[in-house]
Amino acid sequence: MRGAWLPPRLDVGMARMFEDRADAARQLVARLAHYRGTHPLVLGIPRGAVAMAGIVAEALEGDLDVVLVRKLRAPDNPEFAIGAVEESGWYFVTQYASAAGVDPTYIEHERAQQLEAIRVRRAAYTRHRPRLDPAGRNVIVVDDGLATGSTMLAALHAVRAQGAARVVCAVPVAPADTLAQVSTRADETVCLEVPEHFGAVGQFYRHFDQIEDDEVIRVLSARSVAAFLRPI
């Protein structure tokens, strides 16, 4: 049964400010503690959420990997998502994409570009080991926050299509309308803050540094070694 834990509606002025992504991840762990002992697979959406997912995976005694998705960018505003694509090639386009001036030719070109970016990331991030299989597992998908929710929707689709037993969306902050949409695609949705006035994810963090690929690779490699050394 799908469900969502939602805090009371809060104004941005009252909403919790996270010190950084690590602080947000530790607070998510408290809401996900019931998965400890189930050996969950925790998937971070690169780049910002991978270190967060590492903290969650370690606390819950689970495995860590990435789920590779990319937003489809509006022609004149690359920060604005008109949809998203996941690693298998599945994609969706939002209802407002046509208002952004896109046509099928543009969408297919953008989809091809983003799939190539995914291919490059996969080769870099997990070149020394295969990706972990979600089939039959409790899978927790972590992001550092949702705005349009496009990449999370694509990530949840990817995990569901690969046969996960239970799909969980875990984020520190999201606007209510986005969270409502995402919650329809997850078995459980955990969100720490749902502010009434939402501008951008970064406004809810005191420190919201840019994350580079080297950091993602370091986190994945460190967690892989820890899992290998874990007693059976």
ChimeraX attribute file (.defattr): number of C-alpha atoms within 10 A of each C-alpha:
attribute: neighborCount
match mode: 1-to-1
recipient: residues
	/A:1	6
	/A:2	13
	/A:3	13
	/A:4	18
	/A:5	12
	/A:6	14
	/A:7	12
	/A:8	11
	/A:9	15
	/A:10	14
	/A:11	14
	/A:12	17
	/A:13	10
	/A:14	10
	/A:15	17
	/A:16	18
	/A:17	19
	/A:18	20
	/A:19	13
	/A:20	17
	/A:21	25
	/A:22	18
	/A:23	15
	/A:24	22
	/A:25	25
	/A:26	16
	/A:27	15
	/A:28	22
	/A:29	21
	/A:30	12
	/A:31	14
	/A:32	17
	/A:33	12
	/A:34	10
	/A:35	17
	/A:36	16
	/A:37	10
	/A:38	12
	/A:39	15
	/A:40	21
	/A:41	27
	/A:42	30
	/A:43	29
	/A:44	29
	/A:45	23
	/A:46	23
	/A:47	20
	/A:48	22
	/A:49	24
	/A:50	28
	/A:51	28
	/A:52	28
	/A:53	35
	/A:54	27
	/A:55	24
	/A:56	32
	/A:57	24
	/A:58	17
	/A:59	17
	/A:60	22
	/A:61	19
	/A:62	22
	/A:63	22
	/A:64	28
	/A:65	27
	/A:66	26
	/A:67	26
	/A:68	24
	/A:69	28
	/A:70	26
	/A:71	25
	/A:72	29
	/A:73	21
	/A:74	21
	/A:75	16
	/A:76	9
	/A:77	10
	/A:78	11
	/A:79	11
	/A:80	15
	/A:81	23
	/A:82	25
	/A:83	25
	/A:84	26
	/A:85	28
	/A:86	26
	/A:87	20
	/A:88	12
	/A:89	15
	/A:90	14
	/A:91	22
	/A:92	18
	/A:93	16
	/A:94	13
	/A:95	9
	/A:96	12
	/A:97	17
	/A:98	13
	/A:99	9
	/A:100	15
	/A:101	11
	/A:102	15
	/A:103	10
	/A:104	9
	/A:105	9
	/A:106	13
	/A:107	21
	/A:108	12
	/A:109	11
	/A:110	19
	/A:111	24
	/A:112	15
	/A:113	13
	/A:114	22
	/A:115	20
	/A:116	13
	/A:117	15
	/A:118	21
	/A:119	12
	/A:120	11
	/A:121	16
	/A:122	17
	/A:123	10
	/A:124	14
	/A:125	21
	/A:126	16
	/A:127	11
	/A:128	10
	/A:129	9
	/A:130	9
	/A:131	14
	/A:132	15
	/A:133	14
	/A:134	24
	/A:135	16
	/A:136	11
	/A:137	16
	/A:138	19
	/A:139	27
	/A:140	31
	/A:141	26
	/A:142	31
	/A:143	27
	/A:144	28
	/A:145	25
	/A:146	21
	/A:147	20
	/A:148	21
	/A:149	23
	/A:150	25
	/A:151	25
	/A:152	28
	/A:153	25
	/A:154	26
	/A:155	28
	/A:156	25
	/A:157	18
	/A:158	23
	/A:159	23
	/A:160	18
	/A:161	12
	/A:162	13
	/A:163	14
	/A:164	20
	/A:165	14
	/A:166	20
	/A:167	24
	/A:168	25
	/A:169	25
	/A:170	28
	/A:171	24
	/A:172	25
	/A:173	29
	/A:174	25
	/A:175	23
	/A:176	19
	/A:177	12
	/A:178	16
	/A:179	23
	/A:180	14
	/A:181	14
	/A:182	22
	/A:183	19
	/A:184	14
	/A:185	20
	/A:186	24
	/A:187	16
	/A:188	19
	/A:189	23
	/A:190	24
	/A:191	21
	/A:192	21
	/A:193	24
	/A:194	24
	/A:195	22
	/A:196	17
	/A:197	14
	/A:198	16
	/A:199	12
	/A:200	14
	/A:201	16
	/A:202	16
	/A:203	13
	/A:204	23
	/A:205	18
	/A:206	12
	/A:207	13
	/A:208	16
	/A:209	11
	/A:210	7
	/A:211	14
	/A:212	11
	/A:213	13
	/A:214	11
	/A:215	14
	/A:216	21
	/A:217	18
	/A:218	13
	/A:219	19
	/A:220	22
	/A:221	18
	/A:222	11
	/A:223	20
	/A:224	17
	/A:225	10
	/A:226	13
	/A:227	16
	/A:228	9
	/A:229	9
	/A:230	9
	/A:231	6
	/A:232	5
